[in-house]
Amino acid sequence: MKKIRSKFHFHFLWVLTISVLWLSCNKNEELGMNVQPQENMLNVTFNNSMPITAHTYKDDSVKTDETNINLIGSIVDPIFGLTTGGMYTQFRLTTDNVDFGANPVCDSIFLSLAYSSLYGDTNTNLMLNVFEITDDFYLSNSYYSNDVLGTYKTNLANINFIPNFRDSVKIDGVNSAPQLRVRLKNSLGQKFINASGTSDLADNTAFVKYFKGLYIATNPVTSNGVMLYINSLSALSKLTMYYHNATDTLKYVFVLNENCARFNTYDHHKFTTANSTFKLQVAGDTTLGDSLLYLQAMSGTRVKLKFPEVTSLDNFGSIAINKAELVIKVDPTTVDDITVPPSRLSLAVKNYDGTLSFLPDVVYGEAYYGGAYNSSTNEYRFNISKYIQNALIKGYFDDDGLILIVSGSAVLANRTVFFGPKHSNGGMHLDIIYTKIK
């Protein structure tokens, strides 16, 4: 135990010293290597040949409740196959004790959903389906991408549409921002009319029991496709009922806001239409990860990786890590204007109990830690120096490896394919700069 403690303090002092030196240099003057005479150079070594084991596996689920963005749509990816996405959401009253007057009649009812962005082909023709939810669900509960709620069989929409992100929509004579706006069956409006003046419309507590919400999704496409990013908290996202009574013609708005329980659900259809090599790896052939690795948002896939021989660096004697950078090279043949890689990846520690935790390097901020996609080099980089140094101090990794995830995978549809650690075109590798301590 004494020896371990002594080694820790020795390493700590050197890590602190080297860290100060490293942080004081810019990217082109790391450790001052380009200005120091060769004879005055520190005993610095570079290594980028440490073995890495990596493989793709199916993500179980991702928490998707109460996000600002919800996804609906369907997409067929040439590698990952078919994916569909839908949203469950409540709506709320804008006033209490709602009474639609004498002899009210529903004239029409519209669902409006504000566009935020998209992933895929905007020329895709989608079939929109809207069903009333039959199960209670709650703002206080957690919901995941594989959760399913019961619905009535009546399809309130069943409408074909092509997403239009450019043109404004005229509503009640006023031009409004581009949005998905569809007329639903009057039977939904009649449900609200029937409750006029009753306790079911007394307040929102009663209302969400009477009307539990809507499930909004599309039919699976057979090619191309698009996932629509819906801004659920936009004032444009709502239900609007037009009605008349014995004396007037009016409208009533049911809002979709931060007080509404809502979540996304995703289905990858067991990857039955995916690329054969991808399917083999997801099915358990981990050796295929040596060549290609696959990441997909929407609870699609993750990548697990380990560094089985990093701690052998200590065979050279005590060392201090100046920098340890994980380099991930995206396969450029899998990138085009539609299949854009995620803007950022996340890297997490997988604990032996199955939970995930942050790497110690995260505390230094994104500029240090990395994870952003560089489109000019087609790569991601992570600075994991402290994580590697900690393992060297202990002599082992006290975890079950690292997990690569699409950052924001609950609300994004992006995917990426990158070279595995043994790919001939420069695969995933760990660049380590370290100093031997004498």
C-alpha positions in Angstrom: 0.0 0.0 0.0 2.9 2.4 0.8 4.4 1.8 -2.5 1.2 2.6 -4.3 0.7 5.8 -2.4 4.3 6.8 -3.1 3.9 6.1 -6.8 0.7 8.1 -6.8 2.3 11.2 -5.4 5.3 10.8 -7.7 3.0 10.6 -10.7 0.8 13.4 -9.5 3.7 15.8 -9.3 4.9 14.9 -12.7 1.4 15.0 -14.2 0.9 18.5 -12.6 4.2 19.7 -14.0 3.6 18.3 -17.5 0.0 19.6 -17.5 1.2 23.1 -16.8 3.7 22.9 -19.5 1.2 21.4 -22.0 -1.5 23.9 -21.2 0.9 26.8 -21.6 1.7 25.7 -25.2 -0.4 26.2 -28.2 -1.4 23.3 -30.5 1.7 23.8 -32.7 4.1 24.1 -29.8 3.0 21.1 -27.7 5.6 20.8 -24.9 7.7 23.3 -26.8 9.1 20.5 -28.9 9.5 22.8 -32.0 11.6 25.4 -30.1 13.8 23.3 -27.8 17.3 22.2 -28.9 17.4 18.4 -29.4 19.8 18.0 -26.5 17.5 19.8 -24.1 14.4 17.8 -25.1 12.5 16.1 -22.2 12.5 12.3 -22.4 9.3 12.3 -24.4 8.0 9.3 -26.3 5.2 9.0 -28.9 3.1 5.8 -29.3 0.1 5.2 -31.6 0.3 1.5 -31.8 -1.4 0.4 -28.6 -4.0 -2.3 -29.5 -7.7 -1.4 -29.2 -10.6 -3.8 -29.2 -13.9 -2.4 -30.4 -17.3 -3.7 -31.5 -20.8 -2.5 -32.3 -23.8 -3.5 -30.3 -27.5 -2.8 -30.2 -28.5 0.0 -27.9 -31.2 -1.1 -25.4 -33.1 2.1 -25.1 -32.7 5.8 -24.4 -34.7 8.2 -22.2 -36.8 10.4 -24.4 -39.4 12.1 -22.2 -39.9 15.8 -22.0 -37.4 16.8 -24.6 -37.8 20.1 -26.5 -37.5 18.2 -29.8 -39.6 15.2 -30.9 -39.0 13.1 -33.9 -41.6 11.6 -36.3 -41.0 10.0 -39.6 -39.4 7.0 -41.3 -36.1 6.5 -43.0 -34.4 3.6 -44.9 -30.6 3.8 -44.6 -28.5 1.8 -47.0 -26.4 0.5 -44.0 -28.6 0.6 -41.0 -31.9 -0.3 -42.7 -35.4 0.9 -41.7 -36.1 3.1 -38.7 -39.4 4.7 -37.7 -40.1 7.2 -35.1 -43.2 8.6 -33.4 -44.2 10.7 -30.4 -46.7 10.4 -27.6 -47.9 13.7 -26.2 -50.5 15.2 -24.0 -52.3 18.5 -24.6 -53.6 21.0 -22.1 -56.5 23.4 -21.8 -55.8 27.1 -22.1 -58.6 28.0 -19.7 -60.5 26.3 -16.8 -64.1 25.4 -16.7 -64.5 25.2 -20.5 -68.0 25.7 -21.9 -68.5 25.9 -25.6 -72.0 27.5 -25.3 -75.4 26.4 -26.3 -75.7 23.6 -28.9 -72.0 23.6 -29.9 -70.9 21.8 -33.1 -67.3 21.0 -34.1 -66.7 22.4 -37.6 -63.0 21.2 -37.9 -60.0 20.4 -35.8 -56.3 20.8 -36.8 -53.1 19.5 -35.5 -50.1 21.9 -35.9 -46.5 20.9 -35.2 -43.7 23.4 -35.6 -40.7 22.2 -37.7 -37.3 22.6 -36.1 -35.1 20.7 -38.5 -34.9 17.3 -40.3 -32.6 14.4 -41.2 -33.1 12.8 -44.6 -34.8 13.5 -47.9 -37.3 16.3 -47.9 -38.9 15.1 -51.1 -40.2 12.0 -49.2 -43.9 11.4 -49.3 -45.0 10.4 -45.8 -48.3 9.0 -44.6 -49.2 10.6 -41.3 -51.1 8.6 -38.6 -52.6 10.1 -35.5 -54.3 8.0 -32.8 -55.8 8.9 -29.5 -54.0 7.4 -26.5 -55.9 5.1 -24.1 -53.3 4.7 -21.3 -52.6 7.2 -18.6 -49.1 8.6 -18.6 -47.5 11.2 -16.4 -45.1 14.1 -16.4 -43.4 12.8 -13.3 -42.6 9.4 -14.9 -39.6 8.4 -17.0 -40.3 7.1 -20.5 -37.9 5.4 -22.9 -37.6 4.9 -26.6 -38.9 1.4 -26.5 -42.0 2.2 -24.4 -45.4 1.8 -26.0 -48.8 3.2 -24.9 -52.2 1.8 -25.9 -54.3 3.7 -28.5 -57.7 3.5 -30.0 -57.9 2.0 -33.5 -59.4 5.0 -35.3 -56.8 6.8 -37.4 -57.6 10.5 -37.0 -55.3 11.6 -39.8 -54.3 9.0 -42.4 -53.0 11.8 -44.6 -50.2 11.9 -47.2 -47.9 14.9 -47.2 -44.4 16.0 -48.3 -42.6 18.1 -45.7 -42.4 21.8 -46.7 -39.8 23.7 -44.7 -39.7 26.7 -46.9 -43.2 28.1 -47.4 -45.3 29.9 -44.9 -48.7 28.6 -44.0 -51.8 30.8 -44.1 -53.9 30.3 -40.9 -57.0 32.3 -40.3 -55.8 34.8 -43.0 -52.4 35.3 -41.4 -49.1 33.9 -42.7 -47.4 31.7 -40.2 -44.0 30.0 -40.1 -43.6 26.6 -42.0 -45.2 23.8 -40.0 -46.9 20.5 -40.3 -50.6 21.4 -40.1 -53.2 18.7 -40.8 -56.9 18.4 -40.4 -58.0 15.6 -38.1 -61.3 13.8 -38.0 -64.2 15.8 -36.5 -64.8 12.9 -34.1 -61.9 14.2 -31.9 -63.4 17.6 -31.8 -66.8 16.1 -31.0 -65.2 14.4 -28.0 -64.3 17.8 -26.6 -67.8 19.2 -27.5 -69.4 16.4 -25.6 -67.5 17.4 -22.5 -68.5 21.0 -22.7 -69.4 22.5 -19.2 -68.6 19.2 -17.4 -66.0 18.3 -14.8 -63.9 16.8 -17.6 -63.0 20.3 -18.8 -62.9 21.9 -15.3 -59.1 22.0 -15.2 -56.0 20.2 -16.6 -55.9 17.5 -14.0 -59.3 16.4 -15.1 -58.7 17.0 -18.8 -55.6 14.7 -19.1 -57.7 11.9 -17.6 -60.5 12.5 -20.0 -58.2 13.1 -23.1 -54.9 11.3 -22.6 -53.2 12.6 -25.7 -52.2 11.6 -29.2 -49.7 9.2 -30.7 -48.3 10.8 -33.9 -46.2 8.7 -36.4 -45.9 7.8 -40.0 -46.1 4.6 -42.0 -42.7 3.0 -42.8 -41.2 4.1 -46.1 -39.7 1.7 -48.6 -36.8 3.9 -49.7 -35.0 7.1 -48.7 -37.3 8.8 -46.1 -37.0 11.6 -43.6 -37.1 12.1 -39.8 -38.8 15.4 -38.9 -37.6 17.3 -35.9 -40.6 18.8 -34.2 -40.3 21.8 -31.8 -42.8 20.7 -29.2 -42.5 23.8 -27.1 -43.2 26.2 -30.0 -46.4 28.2 -29.7 -47.2 26.8 -33.1 -47.5 23.2 -31.8 -51.1 22.8 -30.7 -54.6 21.5 -31.4 -57.0 24.1 -32.7 -60.8 23.3 -32.8 -63.1 25.5 -34.8 -66.8 25.3 -33.7 -70.0 27.2 -33.7 -72.8 27.4 -31.2 -76.3 28.9 -31.2 -74.9 32.5 -31.2 -71.3 32.5 -32.6 -68.5 31.0 -34.6 -65.4 30.4 -32.5 -62.2 28.5 -32.0 -60.5 26.9 -29.0 -56.8 26.0 -28.6 -55.4 23.0 -26.8 -51.7 23.7 -26.1 -48.6 21.5 -26.2 -46.2 22.9 -23.6 -43.6 22.1 -20.9 -46.4 20.8 -18.6 -47.4 18.1 -21.1 -46.0 14.6 -20.6 -44.5 13.5 -23.9 -41.9 11.1 -25.2 -40.4 9.6 -28.4 -40.5 6.0 -29.5 -38.2 4.4 -32.1 -38.3 1.1 -33.9 -35.4 -0.3 -35.9 -37.4 -3.3 -37.0 -34.7 -5.6 -35.6 -32.3 -4.4 -38.4 -33.8 -6.9 -40.8 -33.2 -4.6 -43.7 -29.7 -3.5 -42.7 -26.4 -4.2 -44.4 -25.3 -7.8 -43.9 -21.9 -7.0 -42.3 -23.6 -4.6 -39.9 -26.1 -7.2 -38.9 -23.5 -9.8 -38.3 -21.6 -7.5 -35.9 -24.7 -6.5 -34.0 -25.7 -10.2 -33.8 -22.4 -10.8 -31.8 -19.5 -11.2 -34.2 -17.2 -8.8 -32.3 -14.2 -9.5 -34.6 -15.9 -7.5 -37.4 -15.3 -4.4 -35.3 -11.6 -4.5 -36.3 -12.7 -3.3 -39.8 -15.8 -1.1 -39.4 -17.8 0.3 -36.5 -21.3 1.7 -36.6 -23.0 4.4 -34.5 -26.7 5.3 -34.8 -28.8 7.7 -32.7 -32.5 7.0 -31.8 -31.4 4.1 -29.5 -29.8 2.4 -32.5 -26.3 1.3 -31.8 -23.3 2.0 -29.6 -19.6 1.0 -29.7 -17.7 -0.6 -26.9 -13.9 -0.3 -26.8 -11.0 -1.2 -24.6 -7.2 -0.6 -24.4 -6.0 -4.1 -23.2 -2.3 -3.3 -23.2 -2.0 0.4 -22.2 -0.9 -0.5 -18.7 2.1 -2.3 -20.1 3.6 1.2 -20.8 4.6 1.1 -17.1 7.0 -1.7 -17.9 9.4 1.1 -19.0 9.2 2.5 -15.5 7.1 5.2 -14.1 5.7 7.5 -16.8 3.6 10.6 -17.0 1.0 11.1 -19.7 1.4 14.4 -21.6 -1.5 13.6 -23.9 -3.6 10.6 -24.8 -5.9 11.3 -27.8 -8.4 8.8 -29.2 -8.7 9.3 -33.0 -11.8 8.1 -34.8 -11.7 8.1 -38.6 -15.1 8.3 -40.4 -15.5 6.2 -43.5 -15.8 8.9 -46.2 -17.7 6.6 -48.5 -20.6 6.6 -46.0 -21.0 10.4 -45.9 -23.2 12.5 -48.3 -25.5 15.5 -48.2 -28.2 13.4 -46.5 -26.3 10.9 -44.3 -24.4 13.6 -42.4 -22.4 12.3 -39.4 -23.5 13.5 -35.9 -22.0 16.8 -34.9 -20.7 15.4 -31.7 -20.1 12.0 -30.0 -20.0 11.2 -26.3 -17.6 8.8 -24.6 -18.6 7.2 -21.3 -17.1 4.8 -18.8 -19.0 1.5 -18.5 -18.9 0.4 -14.9 -19.0 -3.3 -13.9 -22.5 -2.9 -12.6 -23.7 -1.8 -16.1 -24.0 1.9 -15.3 -22.3 4.6 -17.3 -20.3 7.5 -15.9 -18.2 10.4 -17.2 -14.5 10.2 -17.9 -12.4 12.3 -15.6 -11.3 14.4 -18.6 -14.8 15.8 -19.1 -14.3 18.4 -16.3 -11.8 20.3 -18.3 -14.5 21.3 -20.9 -15.3 20.5 -24.5 -12.3 22.5 -25.9 -10.0 20.1 -24.1 -12.0 17.0 -24.1 -13.2 17.1 -27.8 -15.8 14.8 -29.4 -16.8 17.2 -32.2 -16.9 16.1 -35.8 -14.3 17.7 -38.0 -15.7 17.6 -41.6 -12.4 18.6 -43.2 -10.6 15.6 -41.8 -13.6 13.3 -41.4 -12.8 12.5 -37.8 -13.6 12.8 -34.1 -10.9 13.2 -31.4 -11.2 12.7 -27.7 -8.5 13.8 -25.2 -8.6 11.0 -22.5 -5.2 11.8 -20.9 -6.4 11.7 -17.3 -8.4 8.5 -17.8 -5.2 6.8 -19.2 -3.0 8.2 -16.5 -5.3 7.0 -13.7 -5.1 3.5 -15.2 -1.3 3.6 -15.2 -1.2 4.8 -11.6 -3.4 1.9 -10.5 -1.9 -0.6 -12.9 -5.2 -1.6 -14.3 -8.6 -0.2 -15.6 -11.3 -0.4 -12.9 -14.1 -0.4 -15.4 -15.5 -2.5 -18.2 -14.3 -0.3 -21.1 -15.6 2.8 -22.8 -18.8 3.3 -24.7 -19.2 5.6 -27.7 -22.6 7.2 -28.1 -24.1 9.7 -30.5 -24.4 12.8 -28.3 -28.1 13.8 -28.1 -29.2 10.5 -29.5 -32.7 10.9 -27.9 -33.5 13.7 -30.3 -31.3 13.2 -33.3 -31.5 10.8 -36.2 -27.8 10.9 -37.4 -25.6 7.9 -37.8 -21.9 7.3 -38.7 -19.6 4.5 -39.8 -15.9 4.7 -38.9 -12.8 2.6 -39.4 -12.1 0.0 -36.8 -8.7 -0.3 -35.1 -7.3 -2.7 -37.7 -8.6 -1.0 -40.9 -6.0 -0.6 -43.6 -7.0 3.0 -44.3 -5.9 4.3 -40.9 -8.3 3.0 -38.3 -9.2 4.1 -34.8 -6.1 4.6 -32.7 -4.8 6.1 -29.5 -2.0 8.7 -29.8 -0.1 8.8 -26.6 2.7 11.3 -25.7 4.3 10.4 -22.5 7.4 11.2 -20.4 9.6 8.6 -18.8 10.2 9.4 -15.2 13.7 8.6 -14.0 
